[in-house]
Amino acid sequence: MRAGRPIRLPLSAISHPREGKPPPAGSAGVAPAPSPDSEPTPDAAGSTDRQARYDSVVLPQIAVMLRVATTITSQPADAEDLVQETLLRAWRGLDRFDGQHPRAWLLTILRHAEINRHRRRRPSLLDDPADATERHLAPVVPSAEQQVMDRAFDSVVEAALIDLPTQLRAVVILIDVDQLSYAEAAAALGVPEGTITSRLHRARKRIRSRISKAGLTPRRHP
Amino acid sequence: MNNLAMHRRMLGDSLVTSCLQTRRHLQRYLDGEADPALAERITRHLDACRACGLQAHIYQQIKTAVCRHATEPPAEALERLTAFAEALPRQRT
């Protein structure tokens, strides 16, 4: 498996909120679309507190947000734009944040921002998920005879990962590559945590099956 | 004799039940999502049961292989975003 080669996901990996129904008030990621008119106008003391809260809640999560954004977008520049939009929305929605699970809150905002970002694009510019998969995930078919065992194992895992349905692959990448918890992955994809568990189970079972078929089942060292 | 029957004979009914439970919760365990009591039971079972131990080992190897995709975000992008975030409250209030 080639190190340093991020696997991208098309937008279809993300669950969209119901058409025409905004997220419920008070839930994570409910910041409204950016609008100068919606800016809060706190007094000076409140402003300082708010700023400190934003710094403590949001700044530590920027690296994680950028990794996840890179996973769910097709371009690094898109990922940076997406995180910037998320930072702005987080600032505007900070007063509605209940203080629990800041990463999941921010990833939910990021998901909504990504969905809106695609809605703003012209249809002709929308990525075809299948095309995106082909572009970013060229299959790797190694020759097991020509490689040492661990490299062959990695290659089969990568090929199996690439061949997974997008929804299953998304969960594996968010958990194993982006190192999210199940709750955070659920927030990033907009699905229940149980769905994360079941998709993860199915995905890894398929990968394991590919390894078995390739005769690469690793031995367990005592 | 199938694997389940063989395990039942070799390990006893209680451990066979544990095999089923272990495999049901194995992914959650490997991802550090199992509660401490469950994780402790699974750890003990994996030490005692060769079949489940091997399966856990394979899944752990898969996780390790997938992890090799991990890359650090570009430092320049992180710096730009951090600067943006730090400046945001000061601009907006």
Contacts between the chains, C-beta under 8 A, distances in Angstrom:
chain1	res1	chain2	res2	distance
A	1	B	65	6.0
A	1	B	68	5.2
A	1	B	69	7.2
A	3	B	68	5.4
A	3	B	69	7.9
A	3	B	71	7.9
A	4	B	71	5.1
A	5	B	69	6.6
A	5	B	71	7.9
A	6	B	69	6.3
A	6	B	71	5.6
A	7	B	69	5.8
A	39	B	92	6.2
A	40	B	93	7.9
A	42	B	93	6.6
A	47	B	89	7.5
A	47	B	93	4.1
A	50	B	89	6.7
A	50	B	93	7.1
A	51	B	89	3.8
A	51	B	90	7.2
A	51	B	93	6.8
A	54	B	85	7.7
A	54	B	88	7.5
A	54	B	89	5.5
A	55	B	85	8.0
A	55	B	86	7.2
A	55	B	89	7.6
A	58	B	85	6.1
A	59	B	82	6.6
A	59	B	85	5.8
A	59	B	86	7.2
A	62	B	78	6.4
A	62	B	81	5.2
A	62	B	82	5.8
A	62	B	85	6.4
A	63	B	73	5.8
A	63	B	78	6.0
A	66	B	73	4.2
A	66	B	77	6.3
A	66	B	78	6.4
A	66	B	81	6.6
A	67	B	73	5.7
A	70	B	73	6.7
A	76	B	74	6.7
A	76	B	77	7.0
A	79	B	77	7.7
A	80	B	77	4.9
A	80	B	80	7.0
A	80	B	81	6.6
A	83	B	81	5.4
A	84	B	81	6.3
A	84	B	84	5.8
A	87	B	81	6.8
A	87	B	84	6.1
A	87	B	85	4.8
A	87	B	88	6.4
A	88	B	88	6.8
A	91	B	88	5.2
A	91	B	89	6.6
A	91	B	92	6.4
A	153	B	61	6.8
A	153	B	65	6.3
A	154	B	65	4.7
A	154	B	68	6.6
A	157	B	62	5.8
A	157	B	65	4.0
A	157	B	66	6.3
A	158	B	65	7.4
A	158	B	69	8.0
A	161	B	66	6.4
A	172	B	66	6.1
A	173	B	66	7.6
A	173	B	69	7.1
A	175	B	31	6.1
A	176	B	63	5.3
A	176	B	66	4.2
A	176	B	67	5.5
A	176	B	69	7.9
A	177	B	66	6.4
A	177	B	67	6.6
A	177	B	69	4.7
A	177	B	70	5.0
A	178	B	70	7.8
A	179	B	70	7.6
A	181	B	33	6.9
A	182	B	28	7.7
A	182	B	31	7.1
A	182	B	33	5.4
A	197	B	27	7.0
A	197	B	28	6.6
A	200	B	27	5.4
A	200	B	31	7.5
A	201	B	27	5.2
A	204	B	27	6.3
A	204	B	59	5.9
A	204	B	62	5.9
A	204	B	63	8.0
A	207	B	62	5.3
A	208	B	58	5.9
A	208	B	59	6.7
A	208	B	62	6.4
A	211	B	58	7.0
A	211	B	62	7.2
A	217	B	58	6.2
A	218	B	57	6.6
A	218	B	58	6.2
A	218	B	61	5.0
A	220	B	53	6.2
A	220	B	54	5.1
A	220	B	57	4.3
